[in-house]
Amino acid sequence: MRRWGPLLTWALVMMMVGLLPLAVGWGHLPDPVATHWGVDGAPNDRLPLIVVPLLQVGLIGLALFTTSLFRVEGEPTAEAFAMVGLIGGLGLALNTSLVYLNWDAPTWDQAGDFAWWQLLLVLAGVFVGGLAGNSLGRRLAPVREALDTDGPVLEVSPGERVSWVGQTSVRWPLLLLGGAALVYLMVPGWGMWLGAVFVILGLGLTHVEANVNNQGLIVRLGGIPVRRIDLAELSSARAIDLEPTEWGGWGWRAAPNGSAIVLRRGDALELTFRGGRRFAVTVDDAATGAALLNGLLVNLTTGE
């Protein structure tokens, strides 16, 4: 339980940093303050000014709640620190944008218009906050010896270049295309954008590919790389018979001890990180991929 203290300290730091723009601009903001902008960029909703800092506190509380998904042996992992940083960075970026747009506005409906470059600011806040949290968490994460399992090992000669590809294709995500059409018809204004998200998810989840090479593992959804795992991060690999209910269903799932990309039940490649968390992906011929990864880990630990 020793790292929950640093995690709570990190959450407090992110909360205070997120409140900093409000502290600087408090005397320059109208009350109520504009908090929502329409597609045309004009403000169209507001909240009492006092509510805005409470939202930042709520965001950090939400971040801490979600960290219950990211723990090993009762202690938070690097992903827990990343989640706090990600949501804290989101709050910082939103509050910075809110202060900028409301600065010295006589009333909330005379606040500045939202510009798309401010969306980039929000995304940057999320990225930087998550990256900072992940870096901090990795410094505190427990490190286990590599290859601590009796899983299969495929011998790899020193200097040998290797490659293995396992993949799975399914059709059930295409149902999301119907959801995209429904959202487009029923949600005014933002329906087109929400529908586009459904389309991207539907097409992306129809095919998953896992590629093992000398550097580690690359996972692609719909041909797009979504996760790269360096060999040095791993402790072991094995093939498992995955049951979706063990991970809470289908899709990209999160659980208290890891995450998984689940497109079907059955053969899957499961990795164990040196921090103790797991990652699984449903692909065919997972036993070969696991044995190859374990062979590479043997060479890594022996310095070959």
C-alpha positions as CSV (number, residue, x, y, z in Angstrom):
1,M,0.0,0.0,0.0
2,R,3.0,2.3,0.1
3,R,2.4,3.9,-3.3
4,W,-1.2,5.1,-2.6
5,G,0.4,8.0,-0.7
6,P,2.3,9.2,-3.7
7,L,-0.7,8.7,-6.0
8,L,-2.9,10.9,-3.7
9,T,-0.1,13.5,-3.6
10,W,0.0,13.4,-7.4
11,A,-3.7,13.9,-7.5
12,L,-3.5,16.9,-5.2
13,V,-0.8,18.4,-7.3
14,M,-2.9,18.0,-10.5
15,M,-5.9,19.5,-8.7
16,M,-4.0,22.6,-7.6
17,V,-2.4,23.0,-11.0
18,G,-5.9,22.7,-12.7
19,L,-7.2,25.4,-10.4
20,L,-4.4,27.8,-11.1
21,P,-6.0,29.5,-14.2
22,L,-9.1,30.1,-12.2
23,A,-7.1,31.7,-9.3
24,V,-5.4,34.0,-11.8
25,G,-8.5,35.1,-13.7
26,W,-11.1,35.0,-10.9
27,G,-11.5,38.8,-10.7
28,H,-11.8,39.0,-14.5
29,L,-14.6,36.5,-15.0
30,P,-18.4,37.1,-15.2
31,D,-20.8,35.3,-12.9
32,P,-22.3,33.2,-14.2
33,V,-19.5,32.2,-16.6
34,A,-19.9,30.7,-20.1
35,T,-19.0,27.0,-20.0
36,H,-20.4,25.6,-23.3
37,W,-20.1,26.7,-26.9
38,G,-22.1,25.6,-29.9
39,V,-21.0,24.3,-33.2
40,D,-20.9,27.9,-34.5
41,G,-18.4,28.8,-31.7
42,A,-20.7,31.1,-29.8
43,P,-21.4,30.6,-26.1
44,N,-24.7,28.9,-25.4
45,D,-24.7,27.8,-21.8
46,R,-23.3,28.9,-18.4
47,L,-22.8,27.9,-14.8
48,P,-22.4,29.8,-11.6
49,L,-18.7,30.7,-11.2
50,I,-18.3,28.9,-7.9
51,V,-19.3,25.6,-9.6
52,V,-16.3,25.7,-12.0
53,P,-13.6,24.9,-9.3
54,L,-15.9,22.2,-7.9
55,L,-15.9,20.6,-11.3
56,Q,-12.1,20.4,-11.2
57,V,-12.2,18.7,-7.8
58,G,-14.8,16.3,-9.2
59,L,-12.6,15.5,-12.2
60,I,-9.7,14.5,-9.9
61,G,-12.1,12.5,-7.8
62,L,-13.3,10.7,-10.9
63,A,-9.6,10.0,-11.8
64,L,-8.9,8.5,-8.4
65,F,-12.1,6.4,-8.7
66,T,-10.9,4.9,-12.0
67,T,-7.5,4.1,-10.6
68,S,-9.1,1.1,-8.8
69,L,-8.9,-0.6,-12.2
70,F,-5.1,-0.2,-12.3
71,R,-3.5,-2.0,-9.4
72,V,-1.4,-5.0,-8.8
73,E,-1.3,-6.8,-5.4
74,G,-3.2,-3.9,-3.9
75,E,-0.9,-1.1,-5.2
76,P,-1.4,1.4,-8.0
77,T,0.4,0.8,-11.3
78,A,1.9,3.3,-13.7
79,E,-1.4,3.4,-15.5
80,A,-3.1,4.7,-12.3
81,F,-0.7,7.7,-12.2
82,A,-1.2,8.2,-15.9
83,M,-5.0,8.3,-15.5
84,V,-4.8,11.0,-12.8
85,G,-2.4,13.0,-15.0
86,L,-4.6,12.6,-18.0
87,I,-7.8,13.7,-16.4
88,G,-5.9,16.4,-14.4
89,G,-4.4,17.7,-17.7
90,L,-7.9,17.8,-19.2
91,G,-9.1,19.9,-16.3
92,L,-6.2,22.3,-16.6
93,A,-6.7,22.7,-20.4
94,L,-10.5,23.3,-20.0
95,N,-10.0,25.8,-17.2
96,T,-7.3,27.7,-19.2
97,S,-9.6,27.8,-22.2
98,L,-12.6,28.9,-20.1
99,V,-10.6,31.8,-18.5
100,Y,-9.3,32.9,-21.8
101,L,-12.7,33.0,-23.4
102,N,-14.5,34.7,-20.5
103,W,-11.7,37.2,-19.6
104,D,-13.3,40.6,-18.9
105,A,-16.6,39.6,-20.6
106,P,-19.5,41.8,-19.2
107,T,-21.8,38.8,-19.2
108,W,-21.5,35.2,-20.0
109,D,-23.2,35.4,-23.4
110,Q,-20.6,38.0,-24.5
111,A,-17.7,35.6,-23.9
112,G,-15.3,35.0,-26.8
113,D,-16.1,32.5,-29.6
114,F,-14.6,29.1,-29.3
115,A,-11.9,28.3,-32.0
116,W,-10.8,24.9,-33.1
117,W,-7.2,25.6,-32.1
118,Q,-8.4,25.5,-28.5
119,L,-9.4,21.9,-29.1
120,L,-5.8,21.2,-29.8
121,L,-5.0,22.9,-26.4
122,V,-7.3,20.5,-24.7
123,L,-5.8,17.5,-26.4
124,A,-2.3,18.7,-25.6
125,G,-3.3,19.0,-21.9
126,V,-4.6,15.4,-21.9
127,F,-1.4,14.1,-23.6
128,V,1.1,16.0,-21.5
129,G,-0.7,15.1,-18.2
130,G,-1.0,11.5,-19.1
131,L,2.6,11.3,-20.2
132,A,3.8,13.0,-16.9
133,G,1.7,10.6,-14.8
134,N,3.0,7.6,-16.7
135,S,6.6,8.7,-16.2
136,L,6.1,9.2,-12.5
137,G,4.3,5.9,-12.1
138,R,7.0,4.0,-13.9
139,R,9.6,5.3,-11.4
140,L,7.5,3.8,-8.6
141,A,6.2,0.6,-10.2
142,P,7.6,-2.6,-8.9
143,V,10.0,-4.4,-11.2
144,R,9.9,-8.2,-11.5
145,E,12.5,-10.5,-13.1
146,A,11.8,-11.3,-16.7
147,L,10.6,-14.7,-17.7
148,D,9.1,-15.8,-14.3
149,T,6.7,-18.3,-15.9
150,D,6.9,-21.9,-17.2
151,G,5.4,-20.8,-20.5
152,P,6.7,-22.2,-23.8
153,V,10.1,-20.9,-25.1
154,L,11.1,-20.9,-28.8
155,E,14.9,-20.7,-29.0
156,V,16.2,-17.6,-30.8
157,S,19.9,-17.5,-31.9
158,P,21.8,-14.3,-30.8
159,G,21.5,-11.7,-33.6
160,E,18.7,-13.6,-35.4
161,R,15.9,-11.4,-36.8
162,V,12.5,-12.8,-36.1
163,S,8.9,-11.9,-36.9
164,W,5.5,-13.4,-36.2
165,V,2.0,-12.2,-37.0
166,G,-1.2,-13.4,-35.4
167,Q,-4.5,-11.9,-36.4
168,T,-8.3,-12.2,-36.0
169,S,-11.2,-10.8,-38.1
170,V,-14.8,-10.6,-36.9
171,R,-18.0,-9.0,-38.1
172,W,-20.0,-8.1,-35.0
173,P,-18.5,-4.6,-34.8
174,L,-20.2,-3.7,-38.0
175,L,-23.4,-3.4,-35.9
176,L,-21.9,-0.1,-34.7
177,L,-22.4,1.2,-38.3
178,G,-26.1,1.0,-37.6
179,G,-25.6,2.8,-34.3
180,A,-23.8,5.5,-36.3
181,A,-26.8,6.0,-38.5
182,L,-29.1,6.2,-35.5
183,V,-27.0,8.7,-33.7
184,Y,-26.7,10.9,-36.9
185,L,-30.5,11.0,-37.2
186,M,-31.4,11.4,-33.5
187,V,-28.7,13.7,-32.1
188,P,-28.9,17.2,-33.6
189,G,-25.8,19.2,-34.2
190,W,-23.2,16.8,-32.9
191,G,-24.8,13.7,-34.5
192,M,-22.5,13.7,-37.5
193,W,-19.4,13.8,-35.3
194,L,-20.6,11.2,-32.9
195,G,-21.7,9.0,-35.8
196,A,-18.2,9.3,-37.2
197,V,-16.8,8.0,-33.9
198,F,-19.1,4.9,-34.2
199,V,-18.0,4.3,-37.7
200,I,-14.3,4.5,-36.8
201,L,-14.9,2.1,-33.9
202,G,-16.9,-0.3,-36.0
203,L,-14.3,-0.5,-38.7
204,G,-11.3,-0.6,-36.4
205,L,-12.7,-3.5,-34.2
206,T,-13.3,-5.8,-37.2
207,H,-9.6,-6.8,-37.4
208,V,-6.8,-7.1,-34.9
209,E,-3.2,-8.0,-35.6
210,A,-0.3,-8.7,-33.2
211,N,3.2,-8.6,-34.6
212,V,6.2,-9.9,-32.6
213,N,9.6,-8.7,-33.6
214,N,13.0,-8.3,-31.9
215,Q,11.9,-5.1,-30.2
216,G,8.7,-6.5,-28.7
217,L,5.0,-6.4,-29.8
218,I,3.0,-4.1,-32.0
219,V,-0.8,-4.4,-31.9
220,R,-2.9,-3.0,-34.8
221,L,-6.6,-2.4,-35.0
222,G,-8.0,-2.1,-38.5
223,G,-4.4,-1.8,-39.7
224,I,-3.6,1.2,-37.4
225,P,-1.0,0.7,-34.6
226,V,-2.7,1.2,-31.3
227,R,-0.1,-0.2,-28.9
228,R,3.6,-0.8,-28.9
229,I,5.1,-2.9,-26.1
230,D,8.9,-2.9,-25.7
231,L,10.5,-6.3,-24.9
232,A,12.2,-4.8,-21.8
233,E,8.8,-4.0,-20.3
234,L,7.8,-7.7,-20.3
235,S,8.2,-10.5,-17.7
236,S,6.6,-13.4,-19.7
237,A,4.1,-14.4,-22.4
238,R,1.7,-17.3,-22.8
239,A,-1.2,-18.5,-24.8
240,I,-4.6,-18.6,-23.0
241,D,-8.1,-19.7,-23.8
242,L,-9.8,-16.3,-23.3
243,E,-13.3,-15.9,-22.1
244,P,-14.8,-12.4,-22.7
245,T,-16.8,-12.5,-19.5
246,E,-13.5,-12.6,-17.5
247,W,-12.7,-9.2,-19.0
248,G,-16.2,-7.7,-18.8
249,G,-17.2,-8.3,-22.5
250,W,-16.0,-7.6,-26.0
251,G,-13.9,-4.6,-27.3
252,W,-10.9,-2.9,-25.6
253,R,-11.5,-3.8,-22.0
254,A,-9.9,-2.8,-18.7
255,A,-9.8,-4.9,-15.5
256,P,-8.2,-4.5,-12.1
257,N,-5.1,-6.4,-13.2
258,G,-4.7,-5.4,-16.8
259,S,-6.4,-4.8,-20.1
260,A,-7.3,-6.8,-23.2
261,I,-8.5,-6.4,-26.8
262,V,-11.3,-8.9,-27.0
263,L,-12.9,-9.6,-30.4
264,R,-13.9,-13.2,-29.8
265,R,-13.5,-16.0,-27.2
266,G,-10.8,-18.6,-27.5
267,D,-7.1,-18.4,-28.5
268,A,-5.3,-15.3,-27.2
269,L,-1.8,-14.0,-26.5
270,E,-1.4,-12.8,-22.9
271,L,1.6,-10.8,-21.7
272,T,2.7,-10.2,-18.1
273,F,4.5,-6.9,-17.5
274,R,7.3,-6.5,-15.0
275,G,5.0,-4.3,-13.0
276,G,2.6,-7.3,-12.7
277,R,-0.2,-6.1,-14.9
278,R,-1.4,-8.2,-17.9
279,F,-2.4,-7.5,-21.5
280,A,-4.2,-9.9,-23.7
281,V,-5.2,-9.9,-27.3
282,T,-7.4,-12.4,-29.1
283,V,-5.3,-13.7,-32.1
284,D,-4.8,-17.1,-33.8
285,D,-1.7,-19.1,-33.2
286,A,-1.0,-17.3,-29.9
287,A,1.2,-20.2,-28.6
288,T,3.8,-19.5,-31.3
289,G,3.8,-15.8,-30.6
290,A,4.2,-16.4,-26.8
291,A,7.0,-18.9,-27.3
292,L,8.9,-16.5,-29.6
293,L,8.5,-13.6,-27.1
294,N,9.8,-15.9,-24.3
295,G,12.7,-16.8,-26.4
296,L,13.6,-13.2,-27.0
297,L,13.2,-12.5,-23.2
298,V,15.7,-15.3,-22.5
299,N,18.2,-13.6,-24.8
300,L,17.5,-10.3,-23.1
301,T,18.1,-11.6,-19.6
302,T,21.3,-13.4,-20.6
303,G,22.6,-10.3,-22.5
304,E,22.8,-12.2,-25.9
